Amino acid sequence: MRRTPQSTIEGLQAALAAEHAAIYGYGVAGGRLRGAQQQAAQDIWTSHRARRDKLIGFLSALGAQPVPAAAAYKLPVPVTSARTAAQLGAVLEDGVLTAYLGLAGADDPKLRRFAALAMQEAMTRGVRWRGSAPAAAFPGMATNSLQPRPGQ
């Protein structure tokens, strides 16, 4: 029987925690959006719920207890308008992207693919909410963790 590295379980738990936070955040943001933006937030919320469910399945299959969602989250952006709701969406997606980085080196190719697709979707959504590309390739990732360093 092949053992799953603890780092893979930790990566799954971090991604799950980020999905829980995103689901909560989109629930708040959706209340300040209208029309196409509100529908986009609803669709994204549904997508995050599906990813959450997959992560719970992965963890359960590994015999790990999935981290539960918190009752409430302190949002990094106070949502008072459609503009701040969009800002929150961008920040939430940055957090999701960063969390999935922990699975990029997983032994299981299925998990690596799942994480890569989740990061790609999060980056796309973040750009959509932000209206521009982020300053860093992987928002939230410390640049000193990149080896070799860009430009060297």
C-alpha positions in Angstrom: 0.0 0.0 0.0 1.4 3.4 -1.0 1.4 6.1 1.7 0.2 9.6 1.0 2.7 12.2 2.1 1.5 14.4 4.9 2.3 17.4 2.7 -0.4 16.2 0.2 -3.0 16.0 3.0 -1.9 19.5 4.3 -2.2 20.8 0.7 -5.7 19.4 0.4 -6.7 20.9 3.7 -5.3 24.3 2.8 -7.2 24.2 -0.5 -10.4 23.1 1.2 -10.0 26.0 3.8 -9.6 28.5 0.9 -12.7 27.0 -0.9 -14.7 27.4 2.4 -13.6 31.0 2.6 -14.4 31.7 -1.1 -17.9 30.2 -0.7 -18.6 32.4 2.3 -17.1 35.5 0.6 -19.1 35.1 -2.7 -22.3 34.7 -0.6 -21.6 38.2 0.9 -20.4 39.7 -2.4 -23.4 38.5 -4.3 -25.7 40.6 -2.2 -24.0 43.8 -3.6 -24.0 42.8 -7.2 -26.7 43.0 -9.9 -27.3 41.6 -13.3 -24.5 39.9 -15.1 -22.1 40.4 -12.2 -24.5 38.8 -9.8 -25.0 35.8 -12.1 -21.2 35.5 -12.5 -20.8 35.5 -8.7 -23.5 32.8 -8.4 -21.8 30.6 -11.1 -18.4 31.0 -9.4 -20.0 30.3 -6.0 -21.4 27.0 -7.4 -18.0 26.1 -8.9 -16.3 26.7 -5.6 -18.9 24.4 -3.9 -18.2 21.7 -6.5 -14.4 22.0 -5.8 -15.0 21.9 -2.1 -17.0 18.7 -2.5 -14.2 17.1 -4.6 -11.6 18.1 -2.0 -13.7 16.6 0.8 -13.9 13.4 -1.3 -10.1 13.3 -1.8 -9.5 13.8 1.9 -12.1 11.2 3.0 -10.6 8.7 0.5 -7.2 9.2 2.2 -8.8 8.7 5.6 -8.3 12.3 6.7 -10.9 14.4 8.5 -11.7 17.4 6.2 -11.3 20.7 7.8 -14.7 22.2 8.5 -15.9 25.6 7.4 -16.0 28.4 9.9 -19.3 29.8 11.0 -18.1 33.2 9.7 -15.0 34.7 8.1 -13.4 38.1 8.5 -13.4 39.4 5.0 -10.3 41.1 3.7 -12.4 43.7 1.9 -15.4 45.4 3.4 -18.2 44.8 0.9 -20.3 48.0 0.7 -20.8 48.3 -3.1 -20.5 46.5 -6.4 -17.0 47.8 -6.7 -15.9 46.5 -3.3 -17.7 43.2 -4.1 -15.6 42.8 -7.2 -12.4 43.6 -5.2 -13.4 40.9 -2.7 -13.8 38.5 -5.6 -10.3 39.2 -6.8 -8.8 38.8 -3.3 -10.7 35.5 -2.8 -9.5 34.1 -6.0 -5.9 35.1 -5.1 -6.3 33.2 -1.9 -7.7 30.1 -3.7 -4.8 30.2 -6.2 -2.2 30.4 -3.4 -3.8 27.6 -1.5 -3.7 25.2 -4.5 0.0 25.8 -4.9 0.5 23.4 -2.1 -0.8 20.6 -4.4 1.3 21.5 -7.4 3.9 18.9 -6.4 1.6 16.1 -5.2 2.6 12.6 -6.2 -0.8 11.8 -7.6 -1.1 13.2 -11.2 -4.9 13.4 -10.7 -4.4 15.8 -7.8 -1.8 17.8 -9.7 -4.2 18.2 -12.6 -7.0 19.2 -10.3 -4.8 21.8 -8.6 -3.5 23.2 -11.9 -7.0 23.6 -13.3 -8.2 25.2 -10.0 -5.2 27.7 -10.2 -5.9 28.5 -13.8 -9.6 29.2 -13.0 -8.7 31.3 -10.0 -6.3 33.4 -12.0 -8.8 33.9 -14.8 -11.5 34.9 -12.3 -9.2 37.2 -10.4 -8.3 39.0 -13.7 -12.0 39.3 -14.5 -12.9 40.8 -11.1 -9.8 43.0 -11.0 -10.0 44.1 -14.6 -6.3 43.5 -15.1 -3.6 41.0 -14.5 -2.1 40.8 -11.0 1.4 42.1 -10.3 2.7 38.6 -9.5 2.3 35.4 -11.4 1.1 33.6 -8.2 -0.6 36.2 -6.0 0.2 35.6 -2.4 3.2 33.4 -3.0 6.4 34.8 -1.5 8.8 35.7 -4.3 11.8 34.4 -2.2 10.3 30.9 -2.5 10.9 30.8 -6.2 14.0 28.9 -7.1 15.8 29.9 -9.3 14.8 33.4 -8.9 13.3 35.2 -11.9 16.0 37.1 -13.8 18.9 35.0 -12.5 
